[in-house]
Amino acid sequence: MYPSAARPALGRFVRDQVEALRGIDGIEVDVHEIEPGGGLRGYIAAIPAVRRQVRAGDYDVVHAHYGLSAPGAVAARRAPVVVTFHGTDLADAAVGGISRRVARRAALPATVSASLARERLPGAGTRRRVAVLPCGVDRDRFAPRDRREARERLGLDPDGRYLLFPADPGRMEKRHDRAQAVAAATGAVLLTYAGTHPDEVPDHVNAVNAVLAPSDREGFGLAPLEALACDVPVLATPVGIAPVALAGIAGTLCAPFDRDLWARAALEPLDDPDPRIRGRARAGIFDRHRMAERVARAYSEVAGETA
């Protein structure tokens, strides 16, 4: 889960965490990128290379993102392994069992939200220690921008009514169909991230009247936080971090999906030529630099236990 030239959007949040960790005094980070694609076989093929790098390096901690990235590091038996599970790796029927076995062998299994730990790692917080180590939102990238200028850069109607589905429609769990239903009910144009370069994503968030995140499930869910960081209205289902992130923020909705309810909530920002909310401070609680400091503390604890 790391950006590449061919797939620049893949694991951008992992790279954000690596960059934030490198900004902390006393931490040096090497990255071993597993070539994207190939499914389970691709991860299995990567095990020898990961094991060789771990054995060749003098590492205090090895941190794997995504359950299938960890077996090579665990097998090397040279340094304590932290594994961050992001959701699909625990929920997917094909790889969930592998991920849970890896969690039992890791020095510190971690999830990106407490709800994911409770739902997918039996005994978390009672019979076993599980950390909560999200990647966090990049508030350097996601910040309020002039809406009309963002629309101009994207070639959009400056007076249009736009909603954003902040994902690729091909990801079934994100529920593009629900966002389409809200757009149809409100007469809005629905934008998505299909074919969008990551550098254009902040303009997409700032260009629209509201962001729709109607997912069935989320391990963490950065999209509502990215909208908050831009002070853009957001509607989300109560999954992942959304219930905590959106609680008490006027101009947002966190509720199970109901087309009519969501359409009514979307109409207010759609009828406003430049709707803004006060969400940036809340997003700051989950800033990538703050989350990296939590990760660094976890590293120190794990390394100290095995010293």
C-alpha positions in Angstrom: 0.0 0.0 0.0 2.3 2.7 -1.3 2.0 5.1 -4.3 3.7 4.3 -7.5 4.0 5.9 -10.9 1.4 3.5 -12.2 -0.9 3.9 -9.2 -0.3 7.3 -7.6 -3.4 7.1 -5.4 -2.5 3.7 -3.8 -1.7 4.0 -0.1 -1.2 7.8 -0.2 -2.1 7.8 3.5 0.7 5.4 4.2 3.2 7.7 2.5 1.8 10.6 4.5 2.6 8.7 7.7 6.1 7.8 6.6 6.8 11.4 5.8 5.4 12.5 9.2 7.5 9.9 11.0 10.6 11.1 9.2 9.9 14.5 10.6 10.3 13.3 14.2 13.8 13.6 15.7 15.5 10.3 16.3 13.4 8.2 13.8 14.9 6.9 10.5 12.6 5.0 8.2 13.4 2.6 5.3 10.5 1.6 3.1 10.1 -1.7 1.3 7.4 -1.4 -1.3 5.5 -4.5 -2.3 4.6 -4.2 -6.0 0.9 -3.6 -6.3 -1.2 -6.1 -8.2 -1.1 -9.8 -8.3 -3.5 -10.3 -5.4 -2.7 -12.9 -2.8 0.0 -14.5 -5.0 1.8 -11.2 -5.3 2.0 -10.8 -1.5 3.2 -14.4 -1.1 5.9 -13.8 -3.8 7.1 -10.8 -1.8 7.7 -12.7 1.4 11.4 -13.7 0.6 12.4 -10.1 -0.3 10.8 -8.7 2.8 12.5 -11.3 5.0 15.9 -10.6 3.4 15.6 -6.8 4.0 14.6 -7.3 7.6 17.4 -9.7 8.2 19.9 -7.4 6.5 18.9 -4.3 8.4 19.6 -3.3 12.0 16.0 -2.4 12.7 14.4 -1.6 16.1 10.9 -2.2 14.8 9.4 -3.4 11.5 6.0 -1.8 10.7 3.8 -3.5 8.1 0.7 -1.8 6.7 -2.0 -4.2 5.6 -2.2 -7.8 6.9 -0.7 -9.5 3.9 2.4 -7.3 3.9 3.5 -8.7 7.3 4.3 -12.5 6.9 7.8 -11.9 5.6 8.6 -9.5 8.4 7.2 -11.9 11.0 9.1 -14.9 9.5 12.4 -13.0 9.7 12.4 -13.0 13.5 14.9 -10.2 13.8 12.8 -7.3 15.1 9.4 -6.8 16.8 6.7 -6.4 14.2 3.9 -3.8 14.3 1.0 -4.5 11.9 -1.6 -1.9 11.0 -4.8 -3.5 9.7 -6.9 -1.2 7.5 -10.2 -3.0 7.3 -10.4 -5.0 4.0 -7.5 -7.2 5.2 -9.6 -8.3 8.2 -13.1 -8.2 6.6 -12.3 -10.0 3.3 -13.1 -13.7 3.4 -10.1 -14.6 1.3 -7.4 -12.9 3.4 -9.1 -12.3 6.8 -7.8 -15.6 8.3 -4.3 -14.9 7.2 -4.4 -11.5 8.8 -5.7 -12.8 12.1 -2.9 -15.4 12.2 -0.4 -12.6 11.6 -2.0 -10.6 14.4 -1.4 -13.4 16.8 2.4 -13.5 15.9 3.0 -9.7 15.8 4.5 -7.9 18.7 1.8 -5.3 18.4 -1.3 -5.7 16.2 -3.0 -2.3 15.4 -6.1 -1.2 13.7 -6.9 2.2 12.2 -10.0 2.6 14.5 -11.3 1.2 17.7 -14.5 -0.1 16.0 -12.4 -2.1 13.6 -10.6 -3.8 16.5 -13.8 -4.6 18.3 -15.5 -6.0 15.2 -12.6 -7.9 13.6 -10.0 -8.9 16.2 -11.7 -11.1 18.9 -10.6 -10.2 22.4 -9.1 -6.8 21.5 -8.8 -4.7 24.6 -9.7 -7.6 26.9 -7.7 -10.7 26.2 -5.2 -9.1 23.9 -3.5 -5.8 23.4 -4.4 -4.0 20.2 -3.3 -0.5 19.4 -5.3 2.1 17.4 -2.9 3.7 15.0 -4.6 5.6 12.1 -2.6 7.4 9.5 -4.4 10.7 9.8 -5.4 13.5 7.5 -2.8 15.7 5.6 -4.0 19.2 6.4 -1.2 20.6 4.3 -2.9 19.2 1.2 -6.5 19.5 2.5 -7.3 23.1 3.4 -10.0 25.6 2.3 -9.5 26.9 -1.2 -11.5 29.4 -3.2 -14.5 27.4 -4.6 -14.8 29.2 -7.9 -11.1 29.0 -8.6 -11.2 25.2 -7.8 -14.0 24.8 -10.2 -12.2 26.8 -12.9 -9.1 24.5 -12.5 -11.4 21.5 -12.9 -13.4 22.9 -15.8 -16.6 23.0 -13.9 -19.6 25.4 -14.1 -18.8 28.2 -11.6 -22.5 28.3 -10.7 -23.2 24.6 -10.8 -24.6 22.3 -8.1 -22.1 19.6 -7.3 -21.8 16.7 -4.9 -18.7 14.5 -4.5 -18.5 10.8 -4.1 -14.9 10.6 -2.7 -13.9 7.2 -4.1 -13.7 5.2 -7.2 -17.3 3.9 -8.1 -15.8 0.5 -8.7 -15.3 0.0 -4.9 -18.6 -1.7 -4.0 -18.3 -1.1 -0.3 -18.2 2.7 -0.8 -21.8 2.6 -2.3 -21.7 4.8 -5.3 -25.3 3.8 -6.0 -26.4 5.6 -2.8 -24.6 8.8 -3.8 -26.2 8.6 -7.3 -29.6 8.3 -5.6 -29.0 11.5 -3.6 -27.7 13.4 -6.6 -30.7 12.4 -8.7 -33.1 13.4 -5.9 -31.5 16.8 -5.6 -30.8 17.6 -9.2 -27.1 17.8 -8.5 -24.1 16.7 -10.6 -22.1 13.9 -8.9 -18.3 13.9 -9.2 -16.1 10.9 -8.3 -12.5 10.1 -8.0 -12.5 7.8 -11.0 -9.4 8.7 -13.1 -8.5 11.6 -10.8 -4.8 12.2 -10.0 -4.2 12.7 -6.2 -2.9 16.2 -6.8 -6.4 17.2 -8.1 -8.3 15.7 -5.1 -8.2 18.8 -2.8 -9.7 20.8 -5.7 -12.5 18.3 -6.0 -13.3 18.6 -2.3 -13.3 22.4 -2.4 -15.2 22.6 -5.7 -18.3 20.8 -4.5 -21.2 21.9 -2.3 -21.0 18.8 -0.2 -19.2 15.5 0.1 -21.2 12.2 0.3 -19.6 9.2 2.1 -22.3 6.6 2.2 -20.1 3.5 2.8 -21.3 0.2 4.1 -18.0 -0.1 6.1 -14.8 1.7 6.7 -11.7 0.8 8.6 -11.0 4.5 9.3 -12.4 6.6 6.6 -10.3 9.6 5.6 -12.9 11.2 3.3 -15.0 12.9 6.0 -11.9 14.2 7.6 -10.6 15.6 4.4 -13.9 17.4 3.9 -13.7 18.8 7.4 -10.2 20.0 6.8 -11.5 22.0 3.9 -14.5 23.3 5.8 -16.8 21.6 3.3 -20.1 20.1 4.3 -20.1 16.3 4.5 -22.7 13.5 4.9 -21.5 10.1 6.1 -22.8 6.8 7.3 -21.9 6.0 10.9 -18.9 3.8 10.1 -15.2 4.1 10.9 -14.2 7.4 12.4 -17.2 9.3 11.1 -19.4 9.3 14.3 -16.5 10.8 16.3 -15.3 13.2 13.6 -18.7 14.7 12.8 -20.3 14.8 16.2 -21.6 18.3 16.9 -20.4 19.9 13.7 -23.2 22.0 12.2 -23.7 21.4 8.5 -22.7 17.7 8.6 -24.8 14.6 8.8 -23.8 11.2 10.3 -26.7 8.8 9.9 -27.6 5.5 8.3 -28.3 5.9 4.7 -31.9 7.0 3.8 -32.3 8.6 0.4 -34.9 11.1 1.5 -33.1 12.1 4.7 -29.8 12.5 2.9 -31.4 14.4 0.1 -33.0 16.9 2.5 -29.7 17.4 4.3 -27.9 17.9 0.9 -30.3 20.6 -0.3 -29.1 23.2 2.1 -25.4 23.3 0.9 -26.6 22.8 -2.7 -28.8 25.9 -2.4 -25.8 27.9 -1.0 -23.4 29.3 -3.6 -20.4 28.9 -1.2 -21.3 26.7 1.7 -18.7 26.3 4.4 -18.7 24.6 7.8 -16.3 24.9 10.8 -14.6 21.6 10.6 -10.9 22.2 10.2 -10.2 22.3 14.0 -11.9 18.9 14.4 -9.9 17.5 11.5 -6.8 18.7 13.4 -7.4 16.1 16.1 -6.6 13.5 13.5 -3.8 15.3 11.8 -1.2 13.0 10.3 1.6 14.6 12.5 -0.3 13.9 15.7 -1.1 10.3 14.6 2.6 9.8 13.7 3.6 10.8 17.2 1.2 8.0 18.5 3.0 5.6 16.2 6.4 6.7 17.4 5.3 6.1 21.0 4.1 2.6 20.1 7.5 1.9 18.4 9.3 3.0 21.6 7.2 0.8 23.8 7.6 -2.3 21.5 11.3 -1.8 21.1 11.7 -1.3 24.9 9.9 -4.6 25.6 12.3 -6.6 23.4 15.5 -4.8 24.3 
